[in-house]
Amino acid sequence: MSDPSTIPGGVGFAPEEIDPTAPTRAARLKWVVVINDDLPAGRAVNAAVCVAAATSDAVTGILGDDAIDADGHAHPGLPWAGCSILTADAATLRAIRAKAASAGNCFVADMPAAAQHTRVYAEYLDTVKETAAEDVEYYAVSIVGPRNRVDKIVGKLPLMR
């Protein structure tokens, strides 16, 4: 197995670790997305998709190969190691983000509330720039890291329903 520190960004799967024939629980890394449980369904899905996009772009080897159907049409690769969608209240979500960010060996992507309250990306960047870290409200946090570490960070949070 390759040393994860040699993977760009420090978190990801080395090519020899990718095993789409193994159960998701066998993967060295675990991926969870935690959503603010006060959000209405549309905003929650938007937040989950946004942090997942940032995660799939940054974490090496998280997406599997494209699936080819019987007619030869390609269906883009999905996360071969799975992804659990969990929920938490705003205070717990903030604490989880802080734990994950300080844990080391974890990739963290978050979606501040400002992202859904602006229509122009530059305005979002300006809003976040003007907000103290302790005042940032989070709508979703995506975490990828060693399975035991991620389990400790998220505890017994419920799956999204």
C-alpha positions as CSV (number, residue, x, y, z in Angstrom):
1,M,0.0,0.0,0.0
2,S,1.3,3.5,-0.9
3,D,1.9,6.1,1.8
4,P,-1.1,8.4,1.8
5,S,1.2,11.4,2.2
6,T,2.5,10.8,-1.3
7,I,-1.0,11.2,-2.8
8,P,-1.6,14.8,-3.9
9,G,-3.5,16.6,-1.1
10,G,-2.6,13.9,1.4
11,V,-5.9,12.1,1.4
12,G,-6.9,9.6,-1.3
13,F,-6.7,6.0,-2.5
14,A,-3.5,4.7,-4.1
15,P,-4.2,2.7,-7.3
16,E,-3.4,-0.6,-5.6
17,E,-6.0,0.1,-2.9
18,I,-8.9,0.6,-5.3
19,D,-10.9,-2.6,-5.2
20,P,-14.5,-2.4,-6.6
21,T,-15.0,-6.0,-5.8
22,A,-14.7,-5.5,-2.0
23,P,-17.5,-4.3,0.3
24,T,-17.4,-0.6,1.1
25,R,-16.6,-1.3,4.7
26,A,-13.3,-2.8,3.6
27,A,-12.0,0.5,2.2
28,R,-9.3,2.1,4.2
29,L,-11.0,5.6,3.9
30,K,-14.5,6.5,4.8
31,W,-16.5,9.3,3.2
32,V,-19.4,11.0,5.0
33,V,-21.4,14.1,4.2
34,V,-23.1,15.7,7.2
35,I,-26.0,18.0,6.5
36,N,-27.6,20.6,8.7
37,D,-30.9,19.0,9.7
38,D,-32.7,22.3,9.8
39,L,-32.5,22.7,6.0
40,P,-35.5,22.1,3.8
41,A,-35.0,19.1,1.4
42,G,-34.0,21.2,-1.7
43,R,-31.3,23.2,0.2
44,A,-30.0,20.0,1.9
45,V,-29.6,18.2,-1.4
46,N,-27.9,21.3,-2.9
47,A,-25.5,21.5,0.0
48,A,-24.7,17.8,-0.2
49,V,-24.1,17.9,-4.0
50,C,-21.8,20.9,-3.7
51,V,-19.5,19.4,-1.0
52,A,-19.5,16.1,-2.8
53,A,-18.4,17.9,-6.0
54,A,-15.5,19.5,-4.1
55,T,-14.6,16.1,-2.5
56,S,-14.7,14.0,-5.7
57,D,-12.4,16.6,-7.3
58,A,-9.9,16.6,-4.5
59,V,-9.7,13.1,-3.2
60,T,-7.7,10.8,-5.4
61,G,-9.2,7.5,-6.4
62,I,-12.6,8.0,-4.8
63,L,-14.6,7.5,-8.0
64,G,-14.7,4.2,-9.7
65,D,-14.5,3.4,-13.4
66,D,-17.4,4.3,-15.7
67,A,-20.1,1.7,-16.0
68,I,-20.8,0.6,-19.6
69,D,-24.3,-0.7,-20.3
70,A,-25.2,-3.5,-22.7
71,D,-25.7,-1.0,-25.5
72,G,-22.2,0.5,-25.0
73,H,-23.3,3.7,-23.3
74,A,-21.0,5.0,-20.6
75,H,-22.3,6.0,-17.2
76,P,-19.7,8.1,-15.2
77,G,-18.0,6.5,-12.3
78,L,-19.5,6.7,-8.9
79,P,-17.8,6.5,-5.4
80,W,-16.7,2.8,-5.3
81,A,-16.1,3.0,-1.5
82,G,-19.5,4.5,-0.7
83,C,-20.6,7.7,1.0
84,S,-22.9,8.0,4.0
85,I,-25.2,11.0,4.2
86,L,-25.8,12.0,7.9
87,T,-27.6,14.8,9.6
88,A,-26.8,17.0,12.6
89,D,-28.0,20.2,14.2
90,A,-26.0,23.4,13.4
91,A,-23.9,23.3,16.6
92,T,-23.0,19.7,16.1
93,L,-22.1,20.3,12.5
94,R,-19.8,23.1,13.5
95,A,-18.1,20.9,16.1
96,I,-17.7,18.1,13.6
97,R,-16.2,20.4,11.0
98,A,-13.7,21.7,13.6
99,K,-12.7,18.2,14.8
100,A,-12.3,16.9,11.2
101,A,-10.2,20.0,10.2
102,S,-7.9,19.5,13.2
103,A,-7.7,15.7,13.0
104,G,-5.0,15.4,10.3
105,N,-5.2,12.8,7.5
106,C,-8.8,14.0,6.8
107,F,-10.0,15.9,3.8
108,V,-12.8,18.4,4.7
109,A,-15.0,20.3,2.3
110,D,-17.7,22.6,3.7
111,M,-20.5,24.7,2.5
112,P,-21.1,27.9,4.4
113,A,-24.7,29.2,4.4
114,A,-23.4,32.2,2.4
115,A,-23.1,29.9,-0.6
116,Q,-26.9,29.6,-0.8
117,H,-27.6,33.2,0.0
118,T,-25.7,34.7,-2.9
119,R,-26.2,34.3,-6.7
120,V,-22.8,35.4,-7.8
121,Y,-19.7,33.4,-6.8
122,A,-17.6,36.5,-6.3
123,E,-20.2,37.8,-3.8
124,Y,-20.0,34.5,-1.9
125,L,-16.2,34.8,-1.7
126,D,-16.5,38.4,-0.5
127,T,-19.2,37.4,2.1
128,V,-17.0,34.6,3.5
129,K,-13.9,36.9,3.5
130,E,-15.8,39.4,5.7
131,T,-17.1,36.7,8.1
132,A,-15.1,35.7,11.2
133,A,-14.4,31.9,11.3
134,E,-16.5,31.5,14.5
135,D,-19.5,33.2,12.8
136,V,-19.5,31.0,9.7
137,E,-22.8,28.9,9.6
138,Y,-22.4,25.6,7.8
139,Y,-25.0,23.8,5.7
140,A,-22.9,20.7,5.0
141,V,-19.5,19.2,5.6
142,S,-17.9,16.4,3.7
143,I,-15.2,14.4,5.4
144,V,-12.9,11.7,4.0
145,G,-10.3,10.0,6.2
146,P,-9.2,6.9,7.9
147,R,-12.3,4.9,8.8
148,N,-11.8,4.8,12.6
149,R,-11.0,8.5,12.8
150,V,-14.1,9.5,10.8
151,D,-16.2,7.2,12.9
152,K,-15.0,8.9,16.1
153,I,-15.6,12.4,14.6
154,V,-19.2,11.7,13.5
155,G,-20.1,9.4,16.4
156,K,-23.6,8.0,16.1
157,L,-25.2,10.6,13.8
158,P,-28.3,9.4,12.1
159,L,-28.5,8.7,8.4
160,M,-30.5,11.4,6.5
161,R,-34.1,10.4,6.0
